[in-house]
């Protein structure tokens, strides 16, 4: 009985660890690219200010994996002139499934970057933080 329980636990640990490795590899197979919005002159492409006064960055994610993915989650960081972190944001694709080679839009809203801070944004980073195979 103990051998069966230990064997089952070992199999679960191995496949659980394998799943985490595969998920990490899938994030590397999703390309995130900032869109050209052009709503606000003087702002970088893809950046705009919403009616609430928060900074937004519109981007697309492109599934380069050979499998369909569930919602893809993207994290963003906005940095000021001295490379200080002004704010962070996360967003996920709206559709439930992203087929291989398909693209989907994400819209990151930086709730802590508003008003005069928006003009202080000198650079930003977007990173895919979650992508899992759709069952």
N, C-alpha and C positions, 0 to 999 in steps of 0.2 A: 504494500500500500504506500509506504514511504517513498519507494523508488518511483512509482507512478506519479506521485505528487511532485517530487523533485524534478522529474523529467518534464512534466507539464509546465512547471514554473520556469525551468530553463528555456523551454521553447518559447514561452511568452516573452521572456526577457530578450532573447535573441531577436525575435520578430519585432518586438517593440523598439529595440535599438536600431534595427534595420529600417524600420519605418521612419525614425527620426533622421537617419542618414539620407534616405531617399527624399524626404521632405526638404532637407537642406540642399540637396542637389537640384531639386525642382526650382527653388528660388533662384538658383544660378541660371536656369533656362528660361527665365522670364525677363524680357528687356523692358525697362521703363524709359519713356521719352516724353519730354515736356512738349506740349502743343503750342502752336502759335495762336494766341488769342487776339492780341493787338487791341484790346479794349481801352487801355490807358497809355497814352503816349508817354515815353520816358521810362516805362517799366519793361523789365525783361520779358521776352516772349513767354506766354503761358501764365503770367501773373496778372491778377486783377484784384480789385477791391469790391466786395459785395455791398449791398445796401446797409448792412449792419456795421460796415467799416472795417471788416477783417480782411487780411491778406488771403488770397486763394492762389493755388497753383493747379492748373489743369494739365493732365498728362494722359498718356496711353500706356497700357501694358500689352506686350506682345508675347504670346505663348509660343516659345520655340521648342518646347518639349514635345515628345512624340505621343503624349497622352493628354486627354482632356483634364482640365484642372477645375477645382471648385473656385469660389471667390478668391481673388488674389488681393493680398493686403500690402499696402505701400506706406512707408513712413517717410516723413520729410522733416528737414531742419532748415531754419532760416538764420543766417549769420549777419552780424553787423559789421561796421567798418574795421574794427580791431579784431575781427574774427570771433567776437563774442556771440554766444547762442542767444538769439532773440525769441525763438519759439519753436515748438514742434507740432506736428500734426500727423494723423493717420487716416487712411481711407481705404475702402475695399471696392472692388468692382461690384456693380449692381446685379449682373446676371449670375445665375447659379452655376453655369458651366461655361468654361472658356475652351473651345476646341483647339486642337493643334493648329498653329499658324494664325489663329484668330487674335484680333486686337479688341481691347475694351478700354473705356475711359474711366479715369479716377479723378476726383476733385478734392484736393486737400485744403481744409480751412484751418488757418492758424489763428485760433481764438485769442491768443495773447499778443498778436502782432496787429496793431491797429493804429490809427491816427498818425502822428509824426514818426512812429517806429517803422512804418511801411517805407518811407523814403530812406531809412537807414539800412534797409536790407541790401547787402552788397553781393551775397552769393547764397545759393541754396543747394541742398543735397536731397535726392530722392533715392530710396532703397526699397527693394522688394523684401519684405520680412516674412511673408507667409504665402506658400503656394502648395497645395496638396492635390494629389491625384483624385479625380472624381470617380467614385465607385459606380 
